[in-house]
Amino acid sequence: MADHLMSTYARLPIRFERGEGVWLWDTEGKQYLDALSGIAVCALGHAHPAVARAIAEQAGRLVHTSNLYAIPHQEVLADRLCEVSGMARAFFCNSGAEANEAAIKIARLFGHSREIDNPAIIVMENSFHGRTLATLTATGNRKVQAGFEPLVQGFIRVPFDDLEAISTVADNSPEVAAVLVEPIQGEGGINVPDANYLAGIRRICDAHGWLMMLDEIQTGMGRTGKWFAYQHTGTLPDVVTVAKALGNGVPIGACLALGTAAEMMQPGSHGTTFGGNPLAARAAMTVLETLDSENLLLHAAELGQRLLAGFTEELSGIAGVRDIRGCGLMIGIELDRPCGALVGTALERGLLLNVTAGRVIRLLPPLVTTIRQAEMIIRIVVELVREFLAE
Ligand SMILES: Cc1ncc(COP(=O)(O)O)c(C=O)c1O
């Protein structure tokens, strides 16, 4: 049936037909608990009534005009996103990669404004920033880059969670204009840096006049228990990128910026046809309202603690379990061996999860997950891990 699709994905042979909250049903009628949320997208779960109503209502009124004209829903969304993030301006696009492209372009404009001929951006090992040419170059994973050379110039890579390495680049590379980093690495294996890491980056950026740019595409929109992960650290970046959960599945991304960074783009410097159209902006507005009205940030923080405590109690100290870590509803269980096979066995038991970086079981359940459902996740994952390690 998939003969005419490019073979971009090694897809699992499963077809989902319907969803409601944390639940999905396949075409055979089998029910699954979705502990992955379409990789951190459906934070409000599937078919959330408020989002469904907003999309249907807006579809019947006006889906698209063009960024040639003012779009009231986009303006309201920008106001609200800036309010919750502490940023000043938003550029809307359609995906995470595009949000990061906008950030990269801002860094280059910023560099040129400071008379740097070839502005460079410091990026991290094991990072993931997307699949466009610039964002795959920024990504710290050779597998993502292989075959797509020549890569884009202007990136300097350092180890993640290593402030010394950034300082060393600062001493040796006058071309640097910005740092781009995930506050917690997602695809790289749910890597949580030292609590002072972001503050350290902020200090280095201030000392050298660089932009601090955070990729919050996976961590943002309440996933870690705050609107954005940097809000756990008392730092304020210059640029923040967001996508994934912003539209709960309706494709929309945003590049948010503050201060000088917010003033870099001028008419004609950047754009996209669909970005922030009335349908996508209305959906995202509803997501923000619902995260608020259902008090889901606090819930994500509390439920995340419960999940971490549950996994730690049941799994830590077991031979083969290397680490259990995370923040809010972004949780990784690292084993000492490749464990991709767990995705299939979890599906057989009616649970959607993911394995990233080869050995890290990644859980990104919807923010609407209840305590009972979280306990089901713990029970199934613990069983799976114990059985897998005993094999
Ligand atoms: C941190 C991060 N940045 C960027 C991206 C790319 O987003 P998209 O797939 O929407 O282009 C992802 C996607 O997984 C991500 O996790």
The ligand as a MOL file (V3000), in Angstrom:
LIG
                    3D

  0  0  0     0  0            999 V3000
M  V30 BEGIN CTAB
M  V30 COUNTS 16 16 0 0 0
M  V30 BEGIN ATOM
M  V30 1 C 14.7070 19.7220 19.7670 0
M  V30 2 C 14.1570 19.6060 18.3850 0
M  V30 3 N 14.4380 20.5640 17.4850 0
M  V30 4 C 13.9520 20.5080 16.2340 0
M  V30 5 C 13.1820 19.4540 15.8030 0
M  V30 6 C 12.6780 19.4290 14.3900 0
M  V30 7 O 11.3120 19.6610 14.3480 0
M  V30 8 P 10.4650 19.2840 13.0520 0
M  V30 9 O 10.5080 17.7990 12.9190 0
M  V30 10 O 9.0840 19.8080 13.3380 0
M  V30 11 O 11.0960 19.9580 11.8860 0
M  V30 12 C 12.8770 18.4300 16.6980 0
M  V30 13 C 12.0780 17.2710 16.2630 0
M  V30 14 O 12.1560 16.1950 16.8100 0
M  V30 15 C 13.3810 18.5090 18.0220 0
M  V30 16 O 13.1280 17.5480 18.9220 0
M  V30 END ATOM
M  V30 BEGIN BOND
M  V30 1 1 1 2
M  V30 2 1 2 3
M  V30 3 2 2 15
M  V30 4 2 3 4
M  V30 5 1 4 5
M  V30 6 1 5 6
M  V30 7 2 5 12
M  V30 8 1 6 7
M  V30 9 1 7 8
M  V30 10 2 8 9
M  V30 11 1 8 10
M  V30 12 1 8 11
M  V30 13 1 12 13
M  V30 14 1 12 15
M  V30 15 2 13 14
M  V30 16 1 15 16
M  V30 END BOND
M  V30 END CTAB
M  END
